[in-house]
Amino acid sequence: MQTPSLSARDQDLIWHPYTQMQTAPAPVGIVRGQGALLFDENNNSYIDATSSWWVNIHGHAHPHIAQQLAAQALQLEHCIFAGYTHPPAVNLAERLLKILPDNQRRVFYSDNGSTAIEVALKMAIQYWDNKGTRKHKILAFKNAYHGDTFGAMSVSGRSVFTRVFDDLLFDVHFLDVPTAENISQIITAIAALQPEDIAAFVFEPLLQGSGGMIMYDATAFEQLLQYCSSRHILLIADEVMTGFGRTGKNFAMEYVQTKPDIICLSKGLTGGTMALGVTTSTAAVYEAFLSSDKLKTLFHGHSFTANPLACTAALASMDLFIDPACATNRQRIHEKHIAFLSELQQWAVIKNARLLGTILAFEIITTNADGYTNSLADQLHRFFREKRIMLRPLGNTLYILPPYCITNEQLDQVYNSIRELVSIL
Ligand SMILES: *Cc1c(COP(=O)(O)O)cnc(C)c1O
């Protein structure tokens, strides 16, 4: 008898994320990766056009990262991070602070994007508490996505993702994403909330990822940040997806002058190799926790905080990231996208074609409402899977968010599959 496929064995046992298990097609068993390609159990290759859920930046199974990881695994795989430290954690903190906005001074490690957000929220609330003022109000954007744990869900826009839990989430004041037209109304609305009661404003700078790859204006955003800053509202930049070059700059906050008090990083941090989260803070935030009073401690940590292997993967990814070849690749992708964008803009079945750095997005016009539950999503996902291209739409929003090593030929294959889709719609 033939051994059952990976995919069949999976279907007997595994519950997949964001997947309606009753109707989802059998998962593809992936056994190997190289560059922008992933290979299934029958050795078919798939172009990873969305960077494996936005995490991969240098390609799969990158030899430099793999070798550094293997060496570290033989040296020190893990160690408690309270009362002890190790070279990968210290080296990574030093190197991260060199490339982050220059007001950042401290690095707090956790496990993923959601935990980086939880830590940021706790830092912000306790910062004020430690200074003797309780502040309960938090600002966030409508349509925001900051993760799937309860704190992260609370600061995310209320949506189909949070619906069942909405009454268990803490209250947040949601703002429209700023434009030249609405910015003064947004500021008036914040002023009416009594800004002295607002602890923090958490935002995805310039690009709302899961909310539908919504791109917004840097000038109005800057005005909003300046206003919040002048009212002593702590600014939490969620760069979990925008970090490490996706938007054209190393970090999206480089598009504005105002510097955040707290930054959250995760997805691209290890080059997509391992789970790791980072929350950085200014000296002012950090110093508010220094005290002879133990109650002013930040009581937060995870078993795998600052895992040496994950930190090593991040260091190896950083070697590749700071190499000028990486920026050249990002620019190359950006320029290819520009050419395809002008083509997209001419097609009647497509609207809102837009581009930021290496990310190209657009909506397919359907008779159903736009949004994550738009039924077109499953059809599109299947269409591209059959073409052996990994594109996973957000509802009727399609986007390309490739690893920076994707070749021009591979990008052309992705564009061609979209041309073919448009021709049959
Ligand atoms: C993915 C994402 C998160 C959550 O990260 P996880 O590692 O999936 O928990 C938080 N913020 C943003 C902007 C994200 O895109």
The ligand as a Gaussian input file, in Angstrom:
#p B3LYP/6-31G(d) Opt

LIG

0 1
 C        0.782000      40.115000      11.647000
 C        0.683000      41.381000      12.415000
 C        0.642000      41.388000      13.814000
 C        0.597000      40.108000      14.620000
 O        1.753000      39.369000      14.485000
 P        1.726000      37.790000      14.797000
 O        3.161000      37.415000      14.776000
 O        0.929000      37.172000      13.698000
 O        1.115000      37.614000      16.137000
 C        0.618000      42.598000      14.468000
 N        0.631000      43.756000      13.777000
 C        0.666000      43.786000      12.444000
 C        0.706000      45.111000      11.754000
 C        0.676000      42.611000      11.711000
 O        0.673000      42.644000      10.376000

